[in-house]
Amino acid sequence: MIANHKQLEVTQEQLRRLELALAELRSSASETEFRSQAPPVIEHIHRLRNEIDTYLGISEMESLLI
């Protein structure tokens, strides 16, 4: 859980690195390798995005808009 701006910056950097790693995997791995190796990376990306959205209040605002 992100509690302050510094943690937000660290989490954003982690997210950036995971996205770059996923892009590299996508371009260098076979389809079979990608399908077997990508899911945990994608899940981690989703978790980090959710943490960022929660800290920034995006999740809360989305629930009000629906």
Helices and strands as residue ranges (DSSP letters): H 5-28, H 31-56, H 58-65
